[in-house]
């Protein structure tokens, strides 16, 4: 069963697999460009190095999350919350296409 047929939202309310893939690819390309820019930044002292290291770590984690979202898309579970299995609102996926869960479950996890 495909991702689109498992979703209960109407066609107007859900994101197509193609659109989801495009958003994920855009996110991945943006994060890779940011990572390259950070890696090309000259040495600016310990404080700057610490900041760049933190930024690199955050970008690498986002890239892992994006790759995991591609896996969910291919596996048919993209768009479903990993905790409650309810559909993640399309508005959330438009903003954060690699979201693993809905906002209420995300808030409980934090």
C-alpha angles and dihedrals in degrees: 000000000000126000092251095053093049093055116093096204120103119263091256091054100048132075117237119239088244092054091046090051091050092051092048092049090050091050091048093048091048093050092047090051090050091049092050091049091051092048090052093052113112121244107278103178133279097298092050091045090052091050092047090048091052091048091049091050092050092048093048090051091050089051090052090050091050092051089049089052090054087054091051090048091052091043095050099245098099112126096027121107112250091217107041099015091227118135115274107234112258090233089063092048090050090056098036108018092182095055111143097196145016121271096258092052091044090053091050090050093055 
